[in-house]
Amino acid sequence: MIKKKIAILGSTGSVGTQTLSVIKEFRELFEVTVLTADSNAELLIEQAKVFLPNSVVICNEKHYQEVKNALLPLGINVLAGEDALCEVVQLPEIDIVLTALVGFVGLRPTLAAIKAGKDIALANKETLVVAGELIMQKAKEYKVQILPVDSEHSAIFQCLAGEEENAIEKIILTASGGPFRGKDRKFLESVTPALALSHPTYDMGKKISIDSASLMNKGLEVIEAFWLFDLDISQIDVVVHPQSVIHSMVQFEDGSIKAQMGIPDMKLPIQVALAHPRRIKNNFRRFNFMDYPQLTFEKPDQEVFLNLALAYKALEGGGVLPTVLNAVNEVVVAAFLNNEIGFLAMSDILGEILAKTNNIKNPELDDFFEVDRQSRSKAKEMISTNTILFHNKH
């Protein structure tokens, strides 16, 4: 296997740091060419000193001089600002770009990387949520692979290997259920950010942890799967599986179901994406059926967790509605984490703005950016003026 040169967008986040731990185990197979971070200059500097990339980007420009001074003796090129993300992904030596950015910010650099002919290891699901049709069209046009890193989509990707000629009847995305599985809306009225951040099986960043608690993460994954696997909405099911060892399943037209299983650990799907099409022997902890004597499944409660239903609704409406969903969600999650609104208010605001959106059925790239801006503005206005009943703002 020829050594692959990797650019990691968002190297200081949860997926980014785990990607670097995988690369550290396989230095003979992978080489870090680019590292980027938003504001965590200290960790970015530490990572750069260990992995010695050609270039680093610190998006928050106020940290530029600190990073530049620290890495100057090592001859590492230091850039700053979001535009620099689009610049570095085009470096000719890069083989694959792992996008571990969180949110809408991942769209532009992902497009730039695709247009530069780079394969994408996609951990930034929001890119496909916001502009899935455009991304998949460009990937086809520039003949690049989109390799999913999310454990659920990686599972489906693995189940489909060798099944190119066989029709899919449906896919089944599994969900842990989050920390509030089985709770009612009365309980959710008094939920605090600290409580919502305690995910039962995965250690994730704050935004993704809140999305998991509200089931928005699963809603975003439904939209991502729709584009990745070229399916109808009716072919995408969600089932709650608290043990989180079946990462997702594919049912074929003969009724047979294939499932990908393993312990809940993001390092394996990261390795699968980076090493594709090879599988690499590793020393990760192995799954043992005796550790999981019972596997259980439940139907997700979309009447309590409205975000999953709202995601399906946005996908069915098409156009820019998924863009609106993502933009408003990013704003309300930040507001909840800042104790500005209650847990249930997140879906209240999402539902109201989605219902009032004038949809654009065939958006251009500029439309995504304008709709994103307008949606964020509406959400912030609703939060600041209290034009909606906020459940138990604490």
C-alpha positions, 0 to 999 in steps of 0.5 A, a space after each residue: 500500500 502506497 503511503 497516503 498523505 492526509 489533510 485533516 480539517 478540524 484536527 483538534 476536535 473529537 474525530 480529528 484527535 482520534 484520526 491522529 491516533 489512528 495515523 500514529 499507529 500506522 506511520 508507514 501507511 499514512 502521513 499528515 500533510 495538513 492540520 486545521 483548527 478553529 480556535 484551539 491554538 495550543 492543541 494545534 501547535 502540539 499536534 503539528 510538533 508531533 506530526 510535522 505537516 507541511 501546512 496548518 490553518 488556524 481559522 480564528 485569526 487572533 491566534 495566527 501569530 501565536 501559532 506562526 511563532 511556535 511553528 516557525 523553527 519547524 518550517 511549517 507553513 501557517 495560514 489563518 482564516 476560513 478562506 485558507 481552508 479552501 486553499 490548503 485542501 488543493 495542495 497537489 501532494 494531498 491524497 485524501 481530505 478528512 473533513 471533521 469540521 462541525 457545521 456549515 463551515 465544512 461546505 466550502 472547503 469540501 467543495 474546493 477539495 472535490 474540485 481539486 480531485 481529492 477523495 473525501 473522508 466525510 465526518 462533517 455530515 452537515 455538508 451533505 445535509 446542506 447541499 447533498 445534491 450539489 456535493 454528490 454531483 461534483 464528486 461524480 463530475 471530478 471522479 472522487 470518492 466520498 468515504 463516510 466516517 460516521 459509524 452508521 454510514 461507514 457500517 452501511 458502506 461496509 455492508 454494501 461492499 460486493 453488493 453493487 449488483 443487488 438492489 437495496 430494499 431499505 437501510 436501517 440506521 441505529 441510534 443509541 437513543 441518547 441520554 434521555 431514551 424513554 423519557 417524556 416531554 415533562 422530563 425534558 422541560 427541566 433538562 440542563 446542558 450538563 445532563 444533555 452532554 452525558 452520552 451513554 456510549 460515545 465521547 463526542 464534542 458538545 454540539 454533536 452530544 446535544 444533537 444526539 440527546 435531541 435525536 437531531 444527530 440521527 435526523 441529520 444522518 437520515 439526510 446524509 444517508 439519502 444522498 450518500 446511498 442514492 435512496 428514496 426517503 421511504 427506504 431509510 429507517 431508524 431503530 433505537 439500539 441502546 447497546 450501540 454494537 450494531 452500527 447500521 444494517 442493509 436489507 436487500 430485496 430478497 429480505 436478507 439483512 447484513 449488519 456491521 458490528 463492533 464495539 462503539 469506537 470511532 477509530 475503526 470507521 476512521 481507519 476504514 475510510 483512510 485505508 479503503 479499499 484495504 482492511 488493516 490489521 490493528 490492535 483495537 479492542 475486539 468485540 466479544 458477544 459474551 460482553 453483550 448477551 442481549 441486544 435490544 431494539 426500540 422504535 424512536 419516539 418522534 412525538 417526544 423527540 420532534 427533531 427526528 420528525 422535523 429532519 424527515 419533514 425537511 428532507 421530504 420538502 427538499 430544496 433549501 429546507 435541510 439548509 434551514 434545518 441545519 442553520 437553525 439547529 446550530 443556533 439553538 444548540 449554542 443557545 441551549 448550551 449558553 442557558 438561553 433557552 430550554 431543551 424543548 425550545 430547540 425543536 419549537 424554534 426549528 419547527 416554527 422557522 421551517 413552517 414559515 420558510 419559503 422554499 427554493 426547490 432548485 437552489 444554486 450554491 449562493 442560495 445555500 449561503 444566503 438561506 443559511 445566513 437568513 435562517 441563523 438571523 431568524 433564529 437569533 431574533 426569536 431567541 433574543 425577543 422571546 417570540 416563542 414560548 421557551 420551555 423552562 429557560 434555566 
